[in-house]
Every structure is written in structure tokens, then in C-alpha cells.
Amino acid sequence: MFEFCTDPATLPQWQWFACYLTTATHFAFYRSFLMVMLLLAITAPIALALGLGGAMAVRSRIWPVSWLGKGYVNIVRGVPDIVFFMFVPIALGQGIEWVFHQIQCPDWDQPIRQGNDFIVCREAKVPGVNAPAWVRDVYAFSMAVVAFALVFGAFAANTLYGAMQAVPKAQIETAEAYGMTRGQAFRRIVLPQMWVYAIPGLSNIWQILIKATPLLFLLGLQDAVYWARELGGQKTSLYTYPHPDWRVWYFLVLLCFYLFLTWASERTFGRLNDRLSRGQATAAGERQRKAAT
Amino acid sequence: MRTCAESFEGYILRALGRDFGERLLPRNLDITLCDQLFLIASGLIWNVYFAGLAILFGFFLAVGVAVAKFSENRLFSIPASTFVFVFRGSPLFIQFFFFYSAFVLLPRTGIDIPLGFVTLTVNTSALTTAQVGGLIVLILNTTAYSAELFYGALRSIPKGDLEAADAYGMNAFTKFRRVVFPSMLRLAWPSYTNEAIFLTHSTTLVFLSAFPARQQAGEAFYYARYFVDQTFNPFVAYPIVAGYFVLLTLTIIGLFGLVNRRLNRHLPKERRQRIRFRPQYIR
């Protein structure tokens, strides 16, 4: 990074740290924080969409759809989270490979599970046998996104369902009295108004989602936890930058990072809640109305 | 192949260490369904140990922290709020890593605390084991979460109750013991039940890569992961461990429900609070 970094052993304290903190591996560590943010940014909208779909399915008048929605919400919410995070990527990966195997090698005569091995034909491997490293990374990352989105979609569905029920019934009846169809009443009355009831629950789910991101490490991704362990471990004089066991400092940085995320999202949700309460028939909306006059 | 009875004998207490059953865990093709059932069941010993002790210690600490946070004296309320924010605002997974790496740095020989007439030697090497160090992290974590619940309950104690206590001339301690504490507990109990459930579920994080499982003695999920690594088949071990946790959850709901009945026994039926299970597992 800097010119004076050629021989770190001879450097004074602050320059040594300047060089140490700008090594290539440290930049990978900093990038891994971006990966956490990226996971949050991708997962949150997918989970919200799944949640909206799930909540609408639960409300549906067609019973197979409603059963499907209820089944999804209750099964996912009833199984401990880590079990799900570990289970979904492996099960999904094997499922995808099994489907490809059925399509591409129909005349394969051996069983897929031989003892403790899961064997599919060469063409059915996902990602491909010769896939470059970045394809494997993207594949592992998307598996994590799917697992997170499935779990948090179920949480969100539950919250959104409650919020839809909380919209005053009289308003929906009024809409129907004006001749709106059920779909129109949902789009024009329920959907815009449910958010104020959903925000406390959604903010809660968002906080939980933030706290679930270090579990990425368990899925074999090189996230912040991986790099903190890697970089913090004791380095002997064989390394360019020898240092004792510094893991505790690296984890302190991670701790502060998550505390900052929590604090920032608390503030954002507080503001959002104020904005959405404007003109609503709730205690908070009433307080705003009084303050304005 | 072992028979089911042999697996039971070999593995039902294996989680206590390698002297309590087979020295080695079953491997590769040697794994039977009964092995998985019993070894994962034996891991539950540690889940119950961690959850039980953490809830026991955490309860009393949480009452103290909640009262401190509610206090009008900023000398108490600010440290208590900070403690709650730090432990509720960061992932338990990171807390395990942080405390483990901090405990490792402590001198192995123990720390001498001179008390004047006698020197107390704190055994620090025990802190790097999950059974002590991991338990401490869990206690701190559940203290923060429960303290927030109790704090919320303290805030919603009816004003009339407190005024009545004052009118009777109760001093501060009697008022707390006979009015504030029982009401707080009653109001917080349904949410506290959920907290106990989440805590039990998060005991699965103890052996997840921070604290080592010496002699391969771990909790239920540790063994489930072991089996999935060995057999590469997630469709057996994970459903088993999920099933055990559902049973554990139902036990907790039952036990806490009994306490809830006792706490609400003076109220008319329609004003009693029911325990509602709201699963939300991740910390």
C-alpha cells in the first residue's frame, strides 16, 4: 500500500500499523463487511416479498392456497433457526443436483445414495466440475440468501398477516359499499394502511436478520467472522507481520459493527414510524395531529 | 452393526465424556439410526444444563438490572441501559467468539486477588471451557434480554397499586417485595416464557466453533452436525434434533405455565394473561 512498507520489521509503531492494516488480507476483511451489507440488502426485499405472498396466501379464500400459506408459516417458525440454516443449503443443493441428474443422465443405473456418499453423474454437478472459484462463491452466497429469505419470509408473513387484520374493518366495509371488489379494496385500503401496524414487527425481524448474518460463517463463506479468526490468530516470526493472539480485538471490532448497525436501524425505523403514523387513526397519529394544531 | 440396545448403552451418556460409554463416536458406514437417536439425545444433557443454569442465575441478575435501569438515579440507570444495549444489540454468536478469545488470553495459572488477610486464586483455565465460560456468556445474554422484559413490566405497573402501597405506609423494601415484584413478574411472565424458550434454542450455539467440545462431548446440535458431516445426509439428523427441541419447548411451556397459573391465581378468569408461544429464534 505505502512505499515504506517494503520491510515492516524495521518500521516504527504507527507506520507498522499503517502497513499492517492495509495488507491485501485486511482489504478482504473490510470487503467482508460489505458482503454482510449486501446479504442484508438482497435478503430483506426477497423476504418481504415472500412474506407478503405468504400473508396473502393465508388470507386467501381458496383453501389449498390458504393451507399452503399456513403450512409454510408454521413449519418454518416452528423449527429452530440454525437447524434451518444448516439444513436448507445442503438439502436444496442435493435437491438441485438430483433434478439435474434425472434430466441429464436418465440411463444411470446406480443408486444416488451409496452408503454415505451422494453421487450424481458428472454433468449434473452444481456448480459444474470446472466452474471457476467465483461461480462457487456466488452459488454458496445465493444458497445463503435462499435460506435466510425462506426463514425471514415466514416471520414477515406472520407479521404482515397480523397487520392486515389490524386495518379497521369498517374501512374495508365502506370500500365494498362503494362498489369496490375485494381485490380493489385490498389494494386501495388495506395495502397502504397496513404498514403502520406492521412496522414494529418488521423492525423486530430486521434486527433479528442483522443478528443472524454471522451464521454465514457456518455455511463456509469467507465473511467477517472468518477473516476475524484468520487475521487475529497468532502469527509467528515466519509471517511478515508477526503478532500475538489478537482475535479478541478483531471480535471487538465486529461487536462494535453490529452495535452500530442495530443503533442505526433503530433510529431509521423510529423515523419511518413517525412518517407512516401521519394521518392515521392511531394514538401516535392523533398525537401528531394535536402537535400540529 | 450394533443393535439398538448396544447403541443405547454406548451412547446415551456419551455427552458427559469418553469415559461414559464408547470412546469413539460412530463413523461413516457404521452409523445406525439408533446411534443418531441416542447420541443426539445424550447431547440434550448439556442443552438442559446450559439453559437451566443460565435461566436460574439470569433471572436474579435480570431483576437487579431491570430495577437499576428503571431507577431515577443516572448512576444506576446508565450502566444498566448500556449493558442491555450491548448484549441485545450484538449477535450471541459474536459474543461467544469475543468472550472465548478474551478468556484464552487470561493467564493459565490463575489470577491472584489479594483480599488483605487471604489471597483468592481464581481458576482461569476453567473459563475457556464451554461448561463455565460458555455458561457465563449465556447468563450475561439472557440477563440483558430478561432485564428488558422486566423493565417494560416495571413501567406498566398500575399507578394505583403503588399509591395504595404508599397509603399503607409501606417502606421502599416492603413495597418492592409485596407490590412491585409480584406485579412485575406477573406482567412479564408470558414474554419471559418466550425468552426461556429462545435461550434454550440458542444453547445450540455454544459449541459452534468458538468453545471447543473436549473429548467430543457436546450438545445435541453438535452431534447432529457431526452426523450430517459423516453421512452427508441432512434428512435424518436435523429432523431428529428439531424433534427433540420441540419436546424441550413443550416442557418449558408446561413448567412456565404452572408458574403463570400461580402468579395469576388472585385475578378473575378473564383478566389472566395466557402464555402465547411466539417463536423467533435468532439472537
Interface residues (C-beta under 8 A of the other chain):
Chain A: R77 G78 V79 P80 D81 I82 V83 M86 F87 I90 A91 Q94 R113 G115 N116 D117 F118 F155 N204 I205 I208 L209 I210 K211 A212 T213 P214 L215 F217 L218 V225 A228 R229 G232 D245 R247 V248 F251 L252 L254 L255 Y258 L259 T262 W263
Chain B: N28 L29 I31 F85 V86 R88 G89 S90 P91 L92 F93 I94 Q95 F97 F98 S101 A102 V104 L105 H201 T204 L205 L208 S209 F221 A224 R225 V228 Q230 T231 F232 N233 P234 F235 Y238 V241 A242 F245 V246 P279 Q280 Y281 I282 R283
